[in-house]
Amino acid sequence: MVNFNKKIDRSENDSRKWAGRKSYFGREDLLPMWVADMDIEAPSIVIEALKNKADQKIFGYTMENEGYIGSLVNWVEKKHGYKLFCDRIAHSPTVVTSLNLLIKTLTNEGDNITIQSPTYPQFVKQIKSNNRKVMINKLIEKEDGYEIDFIDFEEKIKNSVVFILCNPHNPTGRVWTREELSKIAEICVKYDVKIISDEIHSDLILNGKHLPIASLGKQVELLVYTCLSSTKTFNLAGIQSSFVVFPTTREKESFVEELSLIGVHEPNSFCMDMVISAYNHGEEWLEELIDHLRGNIEFAIDYIGRNIPQIKVKKPEATYLLWLDLREYRLSDEKLKGRLVEDGGLALTMGGAFMGSGFARMNIACPRYMLEDGLERLKKTFG
Ligand SMILES: Cc1ncc(COP(=O)(O)O)c(C=O)c1O
């Protein structure tokens, strides 16, 4: 059994979440529950693989080996029941790199790209920085969670070239159902709109099953560019590795060519061994992690319900992120952030960053003692 409640120390870890407190929040003494990585050690099997790599002592230019892409193919088939083709998969350093290049290659300046709000901030950033236009399909808040407004979705898709799907969804934690994904697919096929499907959170399903949108049939598969990564799943973001699954080999090849033009097509020395060990031997660790995350979520929701009932929070179906509704306080994001920092000593990501003002995102992927501390700080701020 892995001990996910072990005391951790990231003071020398060059972690954005911890070392970035001063520059992002103005203070160093905050409990950081913001950046979406885990305050949890990576699987020991992966650490072993990295040590073995370091023991090779030479870190020259690399070349992709078969096992690297193969480990992803096996993983996706085993976990999500979807068979990928090796020759349609490209390595990419990060999902954000892929979003940027896919937007550049699939659209032209001035084109409309639809996203759903609240949204992962990089979607907006990448669209705008490439001089494309952001079309927002606002998710509808219902008693038991967020839903898609399909009438508005179709209106937006009709006028778009690309739709960026986030499945599972950050920050709401929704796992889109087969019915919802089929409807998305049907509308995108109808208007011949390509789908960039960011499925980075797909291994972190707490309730339900992940369904890759590309698996819903040939017609939609030809429109889908799926971004996947082991780094969110196994807490390896600092080493960087991700994949894009393309509809055709030709498109994969031109993407690799684009990556090579900016010199980031070769996996770094550590990432291949890291990914192979995680995908080939990390399943048991992941199952235990998911149990830990479920436990933390239950604990947090129960605590908030009993101690700070003004904060509304729904149980996420995936991810380790709680989307806290702080609108009852009727304060601006700036004021909410100020209170969290000054009164509670807590660093959360404010909702405005996700086009969700009045909310805050709390990362609960940490040992229980840290979660308890974070919840007490939340209570101190708002209780
Ligand atoms: C939906 C989503 N996509 C992409 C990323 C970033 O992925 P990468 O580190 O591979 O760029 C994140 C990180 O939080 C995310 O939540």
PDBQT file of the ligand as one rigid body, heavy atoms in Angstrom, charges set to zero:
ROOT
HETATM    1  C1  LIG A 401      -7.222  20.783 -19.100  1.00  0.00    +0.000 C 
HETATM    2  C2  LIG A 401      -5.741  20.941 -19.015  1.00  0.00    +0.000 A 
HETATM    3  N1  LIG A 401      -4.998  20.900 -20.142  1.00  0.00    +0.000 NA
HETATM    4  C3  LIG A 401      -3.667  21.029 -20.109  1.00  0.00    +0.000 A 
HETATM    5  C4  LIG A 401      -2.993  21.223 -18.912  1.00  0.00    +0.000 A 
HETATM    6  C5  LIG A 401      -1.504  21.414 -18.927  1.00  0.00    +0.000 C 
HETATM    7  O1  LIG A 401      -0.886  20.331 -19.483  1.00  0.00    +0.000 OA
HETATM    8  P1  LIG A 401       0.684  20.395 -19.809  1.00  0.00    +0.000 P 
HETATM    9  O2  LIG A 401       1.381  20.561 -18.513  1.00  0.00    +0.000 OA
HETATM   10  O3  LIG A 401       0.973  19.096 -20.465  1.00  0.00    +0.000 OA
HETATM   11  O4  LIG A 401       0.852  21.559 -20.716  1.00  0.00    +0.000 OA
HETATM   12  C6  LIG A 401      -3.724  21.263 -17.721  1.00  0.00    +0.000 A 
HETATM   13  C7  LIG A 401      -3.024  21.485 -16.444  1.00  0.00    +0.000 C 
HETATM   14  O5  LIG A 401      -3.591  21.801 -15.447  1.00  0.00    +0.000 OA
HETATM   15  C8  LIG A 401      -5.125  21.117 -17.772  1.00  0.00    +0.000 A 
HETATM   16  O6  LIG A 401      -5.866  21.150 -16.673  1.00  0.00    +0.000 OA
ENDROOT
TORSDOF 0
